[in-house]
Amino acid sequence: MKTRLITVTAVMAALITVTTRVVQIPTPVTQGYLNAGDILVILAGFILGPRMGFIAGGMGSMIADIMTAYPFFYITLIVKGAEGAIPGFSWWRFNPRISRSANILRLLFSSIIAAFVMAGGYFLFQWKVFGWVAAAAGLVPNMFQGALGITGTLLIYSALDPYLRRWDL
């Protein structure tokens, strides 16, 4: 494994932690919170691939949950890790050999799936722990957070595209 890939993964995990901690809006029904970390979770998977996207997204978000004292941080590791891994699968991952618009379409499609996996993963967990009504109440904020993640990821990727084409990860 390349040293640069490990370093960028660690930096992305740290950025995800900070982004998740800086903007937090509590959702009392499910003891969680809305945050902007999904933007970088999705971007990490798209750039780093599924394995490192899982590590950066899962670990960065879990560390933020531990710092916030969210009691279900271990679920975050799995759910946000999956959200980070999905955009990194080879048929969606960033490819410097194809056009910018093709990469944006790949990112858009994978981001939508990743956001649904995140919202669905939390919904299933919250249904088991809090019941159907609380899980349904938490689904809307999680879908909003997913939409924010998709939009933010597309904006950041659009700005970073020329620089990403020079990386050798």
C-alpha positions as CSV (number, residue, x, y, z in Angstrom):
1,M,0.0,0.0,0.0
2,K,1.3,3.4,-0.9
3,T,2.4,5.8,1.8
4,R,0.5,8.6,0.1
5,L,-2.7,6.7,0.1
6,I,-2.4,6.0,3.9
7,T,-1.6,9.6,4.6
8,V,-4.5,11.0,2.5
9,T,-6.8,8.5,4.2
10,A,-5.7,9.7,7.7
11,V,-6.1,13.4,6.6
12,M,-9.5,12.7,5.2
13,A,-10.6,10.9,8.4
14,A,-9.4,13.9,10.4
15,L,-11.2,16.3,8.1
16,I,-14.4,14.2,8.4
17,T,-14.1,14.4,12.2
18,V,-13.7,18.1,12.3
19,T,-16.4,18.8,9.7
20,T,-18.8,16.5,11.7
21,R,-18.0,18.2,15.0
22,V,-18.2,21.8,13.7
23,V,-21.7,21.7,12.4
24,Q,-24.1,19.7,14.6
25,I,-27.9,20.1,14.9
26,P,-29.4,17.7,17.5
27,T,-32.2,15.3,16.6
28,P,-33.6,14.6,20.1
29,V,-35.9,11.7,19.1
30,T,-33.0,9.4,18.1
31,Q,-30.3,11.0,20.3
32,G,-28.3,11.8,17.1
33,Y,-27.5,15.0,15.2
34,L,-27.3,16.4,11.7
35,N,-23.9,17.3,10.5
36,A,-21.9,18.2,7.3
37,G,-19.5,15.3,7.5
38,D,-21.3,13.4,4.8
39,I,-19.8,15.7,2.3
40,L,-16.3,14.5,3.0
41,V,-17.4,10.9,3.7
42,I,-18.7,10.5,0.1
43,L,-15.8,12.4,-1.4
44,A,-13.3,10.2,0.5
45,G,-14.8,7.0,-1.0
46,F,-14.8,8.5,-4.5
47,I,-11.2,9.5,-4.3
48,L,-9.7,6.8,-2.2
49,G,-11.6,3.7,-3.2
50,P,-13.9,1.4,-1.1
51,R,-11.5,0.1,1.5
52,M,-9.9,3.5,2.4
53,G,-13.2,5.2,1.9
54,F,-14.7,2.9,4.5
55,I,-11.8,3.5,6.9
56,A,-11.8,7.3,6.5
57,G,-15.6,7.7,6.5
58,G,-16.2,5.2,9.3
59,M,-13.4,6.2,11.6
60,G,-13.7,9.9,11.1
61,S,-17.4,9.9,11.8
62,M,-17.0,7.5,14.7
63,I,-14.3,9.6,16.4
64,A,-16.7,12.7,16.1
65,D,-19.4,10.6,17.7
66,I,-17.2,9.6,20.6
67,M,-16.2,13.2,21.1
68,T,-19.9,14.2,21.1
69,A,-20.7,11.3,23.5
70,Y,-23.2,9.8,21.0
71,P,-23.9,6.4,22.6
72,F,-24.2,4.4,19.3
73,F,-20.8,5.3,17.8
74,Y,-20.2,1.7,16.8
75,I,-23.2,1.9,14.5
76,T,-21.8,5.0,12.9
77,L,-18.6,3.1,12.1
78,I,-20.6,0.6,10.0
79,V,-23.1,3.0,8.5
80,K,-20.7,5.9,7.6
81,G,-18.1,3.4,6.6
82,A,-20.5,1.9,4.1
83,E,-21.4,5.4,2.9
84,G,-17.7,6.0,2.3
85,A,-17.1,2.7,0.6
86,I,-19.9,2.8,-2.0
87,P,-18.6,5.7,-4.1
88,G,-15.2,3.9,-4.2
89,F,-16.3,0.8,-6.1
90,S,-14.5,0.6,-9.4
91,W,-17.5,1.3,-11.6
92,W,-18.1,4.6,-9.7
93,R,-14.7,5.6,-8.5
94,F,-12.9,8.7,-9.7
95,N,-11.1,8.0,-13.0
96,P,-8.6,10.5,-14.3
97,R,-8.8,9.0,-17.8
98,I,-12.4,10.0,-18.4
99,S,-14.0,13.4,-18.8
100,R,-14.9,15.6,-15.9
101,S,-18.6,15.4,-16.8
102,A,-18.5,11.6,-16.8
103,N,-16.8,11.7,-13.4
104,I,-19.5,14.0,-12.1
105,L,-22.2,11.6,-13.2
106,R,-20.4,8.7,-11.6
107,L,-20.1,10.8,-8.4
108,L,-23.8,11.9,-8.5
109,F,-25.1,8.3,-9.0
110,S,-22.9,6.8,-6.3
111,S,-23.6,9.7,-3.9
112,I,-27.3,9.1,-4.1
113,I,-26.9,5.4,-3.4
114,A,-24.5,6.2,-0.5
115,A,-27.0,8.7,1.0
116,F,-29.8,6.1,0.8
117,V,-27.5,3.5,2.5
118,M,-26.7,5.9,5.3
119,A,-30.3,6.9,5.9
120,G,-31.5,3.3,5.6
121,G,-28.8,2.0,7.9
122,Y,-29.6,4.4,10.6
123,F,-33.4,3.8,10.1
124,L,-33.0,0.1,10.6
125,F,-30.9,0.5,13.7
126,Q,-33.2,3.2,15.2
127,W,-36.2,1.0,14.4
128,K,-34.7,-1.8,16.4
129,V,-33.7,0.4,19.4
130,F,-36.3,3.2,19.5
131,G,-39.2,1.7,17.6
132,W,-40.9,2.4,14.3
133,V,-42.2,5.9,15.1
134,A,-38.8,7.3,16.3
135,A,-37.0,5.7,13.3
136,A,-39.5,7.3,10.9
137,A,-39.0,10.7,12.6
138,G,-35.2,10.3,12.2
139,L,-35.5,9.3,8.5
140,V,-36.3,12.8,7.3
141,P,-33.3,14.5,8.9
142,N,-31.1,11.8,7.7
143,M,-32.4,12.2,4.1
144,F,-31.8,15.9,4.4
145,Q,-28.2,15.2,5.6
146,G,-27.7,12.9,2.7
147,A,-28.9,15.5,0.3
148,L,-26.5,18.0,1.8
149,G,-23.8,15.5,1.5
150,I,-24.5,14.9,-2.2
151,T,-24.7,18.7,-3.0
152,G,-21.6,19.5,-1.0
153,T,-19.6,16.7,-2.5
154,L,-20.5,17.7,-6.1
155,L,-19.4,21.3,-5.4
156,I,-16.1,20.3,-3.7
157,Y,-15.3,17.8,-6.4
158,S,-16.0,20.4,-9.1
159,A,-13.4,22.6,-7.5
160,L,-10.8,19.8,-6.9
161,D,-11.1,17.9,-10.2
162,P,-8.0,19.5,-11.9
163,Y,-5.9,18.7,-8.9
164,L,-7.1,15.2,-8.5
165,R,-6.1,14.3,-12.0
166,R,-2.4,14.9,-10.9
167,W,-2.6,12.6,-7.9
168,D,-1.2,9.1,-7.9
169,L,-3.1,7.3,-5.2
